[in-house]
Amino acid sequence: MQKDSRIYIAGHKGLVGSAILNNLKEKGYKNLIYKTSSELDLRDSKQVYNFFENENVEYVFLAAAKVGGIVANNEFPADFIRDNILIQTNVIDAAYKYDVKKLLFLGSTCIYPKLANQPLKEEYLLTGELEPTNEPYAIAKIAGIKMCESYNRQYKTNFISAMPTNLYGPNDNFDLETSHVLPALIRKFHEAKANGNSKVELWGTGTPKREFLHTKDLSDACVFLMENYSGNDIVNVGVGQDISIAELAEKIKRIVGFEGEVVYDTSKPDGTPRKLVDVTKINKLGWRAKISLAVGLKETYGWFKDNLK
């Protein structure tokens, strides 16, 4: 990419897209293109094709997606598989039809089998059953990966796929019904402290382990891959370390300053027992995560307090 290349960031208002947009701006890229969902509905193929025809896009960061935690995935499985397949199908196909030079597709580590060996290597894709609680979302993301691979094979496109681990940071979704675990914990502990509650109740046992990547690190990895990597193999993006939900809860509890008790509702699902990605490939390419969880959590909680409305 050149500093004046026409670069489209799909999903620029979201957690990942906003971080990619900021990263590109910081690196001096000047020709950045983005539209809100009300301006451009990526589920509508006609709107997408018209957009690509008119904008002369050269590079695409496909960060637009319908995302959510266990609750949202359980309650709205049809929305998750339909919306994500529509978004990525329209954008990937339009990128091919209108001669985009390169596209980066953002997947998710939920594409890997529920009981795959840890850490998760890229070659574990499609080697076992998925985690049932987010299977529709995972299948949509797998379809996006295979679509990029297939277009590369048939049409000689340059479409790459990155698989980030669990993400957090500014612009996250803190809605308790639809958010992921880390922002949900921040909000729960903050509200419990504000309301003077004596305890916070969390889903599951607290034993599942998760890896958390700050969106600033992910955005840096995405730009790095766009500049330095081409190929059909997917690339994991993570920090290479994980933490139990119970340990995460204690860290957030201390940062927020909540002094009550943490209680676990073991009747609720845990989700995948562990999700740690193998980051050997991206490390060998020359990229490593830089932001520690302690620093990232403090920053994210600060952003949450500044943007409570």
Residue pairs with C-beta under 8 A, 6 or more apart in sequence:
1 7
1 29
1 58
1 59
1 102
1 226
1 227
3 28
3 29
3 30
4 30
4 31
5 29
5 31
5 58
5 59
5 101
6 31
6 33
6 55
6 56
6 57
6 58
6 59
7 24
7 29
7 31
7 32
7 33
7 57
7 58
7 59
7 60
7 61
8 33
8 34
8 55
8 57
8 59
8 60
8 61
9 17
9 20
9 21
9 24
9 32
9 33
9 34
9 61
9 63
10 17
10 34
10 42
10 60
10 61
10 62
10 63
10 64
10 87
10 91
11 17
11 62
11 63
11 64
11 65
12 18
12 20
12 21
12 34
12 35
12 63
13 36
13 37
13 171
14 63
14 64
14 65
14 67
14 171
15 67
15 167
15 168
15 169
15 171
15 172
15 173
15 215
16 63
16 106
16 164
16 167
16 215
16 218
16 219
17 34
17 61
17 63
17 64
18 170
18 171
18 215
19 169
19 170
19 171
19 215
19 216
19 218
19 219
20 61
20 63
20 219
20 222
20 223
21 32
21 34
22 219
23 216
23 219
23 220
23 222
23 223
24 32
24 223
25 32
27 223
33 55
33 57
35 51
37 64
40 47
40 48
40 51
41 47
42 48
42 64
42 86
42 87
42 90
42 91
43 83
43 86
43 87
43 90
44 90
45 86
45 89
45 90
45 93
45 94
48 90
48 91
48 94
49 90
49 94
49 97
49 98
51 94
52 94
52 95
52 97
52 98
52 100
53 98
56 98
57 95
57 98
57 100
58 100
58 101
58 102
59 100
59 101
59 102
59 103
59 226
60 91
60 95
60 100
60 102
60 103
60 104
61 103
61 104
61 106
61 222
61 226
62 88
62 91
62 92
62 103
62 104
62 105
62 106
62 144
63 106
63 222
64 87
64 91
65 84
65 87
65 88
65 106
66 79
66 80
66 83
66 84
66 87
66 137
67 137
67 173
67 180
68 76
68 80
68 137
68 173
68 178
68 179
68 180
69 178
69 179
69 180
69 181
69 184
70 133
70 134
70 203
70 269
70 271
71 177
71 178
72 80
72 177
72 178
73 80
73 133
73 134
73 136
73 137
74 133
77 135
77 136
78 136
80 134
80 136
80 137
80 140
81 136
81 137
81 139
81 140
84 137
84 140
84 141
84 144
85 140
85 143
85 144
88 105
88 140
88 143
88 144
88 147
89 143
89 147
91 103
92 103
92 105
92 144
92 147
92 148
92 151
92 159
94 100
95 103
95 157
95 159
96 151
96 155
96 157
100 157
101 158
102 158
102 159
102 160
102 226
102 230
103 148
103 157
103 158
103 159
103 160
104 159
104 160
104 161
104 162
104 222
104 225
104 226
105 144
105 145
105 148
105 159
105 160
105 161
105 162
106 161
106 162
106 164
106 222
107 141
107 142
107 144
107 145
107 161
107 162
107 163
107 164
107 234
108 137
108 138
108 141
108 163
108 164
109 120
109 163
109 164
109 165
109 166
109 236
109 238
109 275
109 277
110 130
110 131
110 134
110 137
110 138
110 141
110 272
110 275
111 125
111 130
111 138
111 141
111 142
111 145
111 163
112 120
112 124
112 125
112 275
113 124
113 127
113 128
113 129
113 130
114 128
114 129
114 130
114 131
114 132
114 272
114 273
115 128
115 129
115 273
116 124
116 127
116 128
117 124
118 274
118 276
119 240
119 276
119 277
119 278
119 279
120 236
120 275
120 276
120 277
120 278
121 236
121 278
121 280
122 163
122 233
122 234
122 235
122 236
122 278
122 281
125 142
125 145
125 234
126 142
130 138
130 139
131 138
131 271
131 272
133 269
133 271
134 271
144 161
145 161
145 234
148 157
148 159
148 160
148 161
148 232
149 159
149 161
149 232
151 157
151 159
152 158
152 159
152 232
153 232
158 230
160 225
160 226
160 229
160 230
160 231
160 235
161 234
161 235
162 221
162 222
162 225
162 234
162 235
162 236
162 237
163 234
163 235
163 236
163 237
163 277
164 213
164 218
164 221
164 236
164 237
164 238
165 210
165 211
165 212
165 213
165 236
165 237
165 238
165 239
165 275
165 276
165 277
166 180
166 181
166 182
166 210
166 211
166 212
166 213
166 275
167 180
167 212
167 213
167 214
167 215
167 218
168 180
168 182
168 183
168 212
168 213
168 214
168 215
168 296
168 297
168 300
169 214
169 215
169 216
169 296
169 299
169 300
169 303
170 215
170 299
170 300
170 303
171 215
171 303
172 179
172 180
172 182
172 183
172 215
172 300
172 304
173 179
173 180
173 183
174 183
174 184
174 186
174 187
174 304
176 184
176 187
176 188
179 187
181 210
181 245
181 248
182 212
182 248
182 252
182 297
182 300
183 300
183 304
185 202
185 248
185 249
185 252
186 252
186 256
186 297
186 300
186 301
186 304
187 304
188 200
188 202
189 200
189 249
189 252
189 253
189 256
189 258
190 256
190 258
190 301
190 304
190 305
191 197
192 199
192 200
192 258
192 260
193 256
193 257
193 258
193 259
197 260
198 260
198 261
199 260
199 261
199 262
199 263
200 249
200 253
200 258
200 260
200 261
200 262
200 263
201 263
201 264
201 265
202 245
202 249
202 262
202 263
202 264
202 265
203 264
203 265
203 268
203 269
203 270
204 245
204 264
204 265
204 266
204 268
204 269
204 270
204 271
205 264
205 266
205 270
206 244
206 245
206 246
206 249
206 262
206 264
207 244
207 245
207 246
207 270
207 273
208 244
208 245
208 270
208 271
208 272
208 273
208 274
209 242
209 243
209 244
209 245
209 273
209 274
209 275
209 276
210 242
210 243
210 244
210 245
210 248
210 274
210 275
211 238
211 239
211 240
211 241
211 242
211 243
211 275
211 276
211 277
212 239
212 243
212 248
212 293
212 296
213 237
213 238
213 239
213 289
214 289
214 291
214 296
214 299
214 300
216 291
217 237
217 239
217 289
217 290
217 291
218 237
220 287
220 290
221 237
221 282
221 287
221 289
222 237
224 285
224 286
224 287
225 235
225 282
225 285
225 287
228 285
228 286
229 235
229 285
233 281
235 281
235 282
235 285
236 277
236 278
236 279
236 281
236 282
237 277
237 279
237 282
238 276
238 277
238 279
238 289
239 279
239 289
239 293
240 276
240 277
240 278
240 279
240 283
240 289
241 276
242 274
242 275
242 276
243 251
243 293
246 262
246 264
249 262
250 262
251 293
251 294
251 297
252 297
252 301
253 262
255 297
255 298
255 301
256 301
279 288
279 289
282 288
